[in-house]
Amino acid sequence: MVTWEIKKIIKSKNGIIALILFLILSISMVFINPQLASEINNNGEVSLTAEEQFNNKIQQLKEVGNGEGKDEFSKELKEMANEKLAAIKFNGYKDVEFWQVFNYRTAHPFMIFIMLIIITMFFSNIYTDEIISDMDSLILSSRNKNKVLYSKLAISIIFPVVLYVGYLVTQIIITYIQYGKPINGNLQAIRILDIPLLVKNPYTIYEFILLKIGILLILLITLSVLASLISFITKNSIQSISGFLIFIFLGKVMTLIKFLPNKLLLILSKINYIDLTFNFNKFALMYSGGIKLFSLNLDITNLSVAILIGTLFIEILLCKIIFKKFLTR
């Protein structure tokens, strides 16, 4: 049944549009790069050399690490700075241009936006298309109705993974052609970051990129399952897409409601889908401070990721309930 769903996606008009968008995205990324060392900046000046940039990062970490740490936030930054300094295996400059560019492209806002468009096209219509074509009554009267419904849920989990992995493979090839083979990935991730102070742990480049990819995959799957869930409970494409977009914007709108508890507003400011889409690099694996809940001191970023994972499981559970209680009753 999953194979059948994949064939439907490939043969559909949306499948052709998605392929065109994917090609546009992949080609666009050839020209989307971070500002690398010794390149001309917007003021027409040559930026610092890579070695100077690295030395400045080390100096910044040392200054924070030797600071007093007057409040809880500054104390945490001081501790993290010293951990990163202690984890540095080689103090001199090393070539990490491949990883710097690849990391930039891994979660670029334009890429996430295009992925969101593709997800909306496919999964906001994953069941409403069956209603419009009158196939829903045929599906629900067949012996394999459960297999069909669960295959739709399965494809909403599998498809974002395949799509994003395909994008990553494409970017590895493009970045390799432009900047040479990936080397020195076992060094510290601070070498490829503009603001190394805020990265939470002394990750290596490999660890940092893999963990960021994992968090972004969770986000994309959560969005696709949400779109499918809304499609299962609506009657047409307009209702489904509108409902999906309302949920996308709901979290951002709630951050503007000032009478909500400050702790809730703080969490919503990190985990709403709009900010996750356009500010993902400022969220994933970055330190955002702590929050106290029920006498527990929790890291806001870790809590937000846990909520994101919990949301995914709740969405899957709701899909199963809808299958059992409503669609196949």
C-alpha positions in Angstrom: 0.0 0.0 0.0 2.9 2.4 0.7 4.2 1.6 -2.8 0.8 2.5 -4.2 0.8 5.8 -2.4 4.3 6.6 -3.7 3.2 5.9 -7.3 0.3 8.2 -6.8 2.6 11.0 -5.6 5.0 10.4 -8.6 2.2 10.4 -11.2 0.3 13.3 -9.8 0.4 17.0 -10.9 1.7 17.8 -7.5 4.6 15.4 -8.0 5.7 17.3 -11.1 5.4 20.6 -9.3 7.4 19.2 -6.3 10.1 18.0 -8.6 10.4 21.4 -10.2 10.6 23.1 -6.8 13.2 20.6 -5.7 15.3 21.4 -8.8 14.9 25.1 -8.2 15.9 24.7 -4.6 19.0 22.5 -5.4 20.2 24.9 -8.1 19.6 28.0 -6.0 21.8 26.6 -3.2 24.8 26.8 -5.6 24.6 30.6 -5.2 23.6 30.7 -1.5 26.7 30.6 0.7 27.9 32.1 4.0 30.5 34.8 3.8 33.8 33.0 4.0 37.2 34.3 5.0 38.9 36.8 2.7 35.7 37.4 0.7 34.5 40.9 -0.2 31.7 42.0 2.2 28.8 44.3 1.5 31.0 47.4 2.3 33.5 46.4 -0.4 36.1 45.4 2.1 38.0 42.2 2.5 36.9 40.3 5.6 39.2 38.8 8.1 41.3 35.8 7.2 40.1 32.3 8.3 42.9 32.2 10.9 42.0 35.6 12.3 38.3 34.7 12.5 39.2 31.5 14.4 41.5 33.4 16.8 38.8 35.9 17.5 36.4 33.1 18.4 38.9 31.6 20.8 39.5 35.0 22.3 35.8 35.6 22.8 35.5 32.2 24.5 38.4 33.0 26.8 37.0 36.4 27.8 33.6 34.8 28.7 35.3 31.9 30.4 37.4 34.2 32.6 34.4 36.4 33.4 32.7 36.7 36.7 29.3 35.2 35.8 27.1 37.5 37.8 23.7 36.0 36.9 22.5 32.5 36.1 22.6 33.1 32.3 26.2 34.4 32.3 27.3 31.6 34.6 26.0 29.1 32.1 27.7 30.9 29.3 31.0 30.9 31.3 30.7 27.1 31.9 29.9 26.4 28.3 32.8 28.6 27.1 35.3 26.7 29.3 34.0 23.3 28.2 34.4 24.3 24.5 38.0 25.6 25.2 38.9 22.4 27.0 37.6 20.3 24.1 39.7 22.0 21.4 42.2 19.5 20.1 44.1 21.7 17.8 44.5 25.5 18.5 45.6 26.5 15.0 43.5 27.1 11.9 42.3 24.2 9.8 40.4 24.1 6.6 36.7 23.6 7.3 35.2 25.5 4.3 33.2 22.5 3.1 31.6 22.0 6.5 30.9 25.7 6.9 29.0 25.9 3.6 27.3 22.6 4.0 26.1 23.5 7.5 24.8 26.8 6.1 22.8 25.0 3.4 21.6 22.2 5.7 18.9 24.3 7.4 18.7 27.4 5.3 15.3 29.2 5.7 14.6 29.1 1.9 15.1 25.3 1.9 12.8 24.8 4.9 10.2 27.1 3.2 10.3 25.1 0.0 10.0 21.9 2.0 6.9 23.3 3.7 5.3 24.1 0.4 5.9 20.6 -0.9 4.6 19.1 2.3 1.5 21.3 2.2 0.8 20.2 -1.5 1.0 16.5 -0.8 -0.3 16.0 2.7 -3.0 18.6 3.0 -4.7 16.6 0.2 -3.7 13.1 1.1 -7.2 12.1 2.1 -9.4 15.0 0.8 -8.4 14.0 -2.8 -10.1 10.7 -2.1 -13.3 12.4 -1.0 -13.3 14.7 -4.0 -12.9 11.8 -6.4 -15.5 9.7 -4.4 -12.8 7.1 -3.8 -13.3 7.4 0.0 -16.5 5.3 0.0 -14.7 2.6 -2.0 -11.7 2.6 0.3 -13.7 2.5 3.5 -15.9 -0.4 2.2 -12.9 -2.6 1.2 -11.2 -5.2 3.4 -7.9 -3.3 3.1 -9.3 0.0 4.4 -7.0 0.0 7.4 -4.0 -0.8 5.3 -4.8 2.1 3.0 -5.3 4.6 5.8 -2.2 3.5 7.7 -0.2 3.6 4.5 -1.2 7.3 4.1 0.1 7.9 7.6 3.3 5.9 6.9 4.0 7.9 3.8 3.6 11.2 5.7 6.5 10.0 7.9 8.6 8.4 5.2 8.3 11.1 2.5 9.9 14.0 4.4 12.8 11.8 5.3 13.4 10.8 1.7 12.9 14.3 0.4 15.3 15.9 2.9 17.9 13.1 2.6 17.7 13.6 -1.2 18.3 17.3 -0.7 21.3 16.6 1.6 22.9 14.2 -0.9 22.5 16.8 -3.6 24.1 19.5 -1.5 27.0 17.2 -0.5 27.8 16.7 -4.2 27.4 20.4 -5.0 29.5 21.5 -2.1 32.2 19.0 -2.9 32.4 20.3 -6.5 32.7 23.9 -5.2 34.9 23.5 -2.1 36.6 20.1 -2.3 36.3 17.1 -0.2 35.1 17.3 3.4 38.0 17.3 5.9 38.6 18.0 9.6 35.0 17.1 10.6 36.3 15.7 13.9 37.3 19.2 15.0 35.1 21.5 17.1 31.9 22.9 15.6 32.8 26.4 16.8 35.0 26.6 13.7 32.0 26.7 11.4 29.7 28.9 13.5 29.4 32.7 13.4 28.4 32.8 17.1 30.3 29.9 18.8 29.5 31.2 22.3 25.8 30.1 22.2 26.3 26.6 21.0 25.3 24.4 23.9 27.9 21.7 24.0 31.5 21.2 22.7 30.2 19.3 19.7 32.5 18.2 16.9 31.5 19.3 13.4 30.2 15.7 12.7 28.1 15.7 15.9 26.7 19.2 15.4 25.6 18.7 11.8 24.1 15.2 12.4 22.1 16.4 15.5 20.9 19.4 13.6 19.7 17.3 10.7 17.9 15.0 13.2 16.1 17.9 14.8 15.1 19.3 11.4 13.8 15.9 10.3 11.6 15.8 13.4 10.2 19.2 12.5 9.5 18.2 8.9 7.8 14.9 9.9 5.7 16.8 12.5 4.5 19.2 9.8 3.7 16.4 7.3 1.8 14.3 9.9 -0.1 17.4 11.0 -1.1 18.2 7.4 -2.3 14.6 7.0 -4.2 14.7 10.3 -6.1 17.8 9.2 -6.7 16.2 5.8 -8.4 13.2 7.5 -10.9 15.4 9.3 -11.8 17.8 6.6 -13.9 17.5 3.4 -12.0 19.4 0.8 -8.7 20.9 -0.1 -9.6 24.5 0.9 -10.6 23.4 4.5 -7.5 21.2 4.8 -5.0 23.7 3.6 -6.6 26.5 5.6 -6.7 24.4 8.8 -3.0 23.5 8.3 -2.0 27.1 7.8 -4.0 28.2 10.8 -2.0 25.7 13.0 1.3 26.9 11.4 0.5 30.5 12.4 -1.3 29.8 15.7 1.9 29.5 17.8 3.3 32.7 16.4 0.0 34.6 17.1 0.0 33.2 20.7 3.4 34.8 21.3 1.6 38.2 20.8 -0.9 37.5 23.6 0.8 39.3 26.5 -1.5 38.1 29.3 -0.3 34.5 28.8 2.2 33.2 31.4 5.7 34.4 30.7 7.1 30.9 30.8 4.6 29.8 28.2 5.4 32.8 26.0 9.1 32.0 26.3 8.6 28.4 25.1 6.2 29.5 22.3 8.8 32.0 21.1 11.1 29.1 20.4 8.9 26.3 19.2 6.2 28.0 17.0 6.4 26.9 13.4 7.1 30.3 11.9 10.2 30.9 14.0 11.3 27.3 13.5 11.1 27.7 9.8 12.9 31.0 9.4 15.1 31.0 12.5 16.0 27.3 12.8 19.7 27.9 13.0 19.2 30.1 16.1 17.3 27.3 17.8 18.8 23.9 17.1 21.6 23.0 19.6 21.8 26.7 20.8 21.6 27.8 24.4 18.4 29.9 25.1 18.6 29.9 28.9 16.7 27.9 31.5 13.2 27.7 32.9 11.9 26.4 36.2 8.9 24.1 36.0 7.5 22.2 39.0 10.7 22.7 40.9 12.8 21.4 38.0 15.4 23.5 36.2 15.0 22.8 32.5 17.0 23.9 29.5 14.6 25.7 27.2 16.1 24.3 24.0 15.9 20.7 25.3 12.4 21.2 26.5 11.3 22.6 23.2 12.8 19.6 21.3 11.0 17.3 23.7 7.7 19.1 23.1 8.3 18.8 19.3 8.8 15.1 19.7 5.8 14.8 22.0 3.7 16.7 19.4 4.7 14.2 16.7 3.6 11.2 18.8 0.3 13.0 19.7 -0.4 13.6 16.0 0.2 10.0 15.2 -2.0 8.9 18.0 -4.8 11.2 16.9 -4.5 9.8 13.4 -5.0 6.3 14.7 -8.0 7.4 16.8 -9.6 9.0 13.8 -9.1 5.9 11.8 -10.7 3.7 14.5 -13.4 5.9 15.8 -14.6 7.8 12.8 -13.3 6.7 9.4 -13.7 2.9 9.9 -16.5 2.8 12.4 
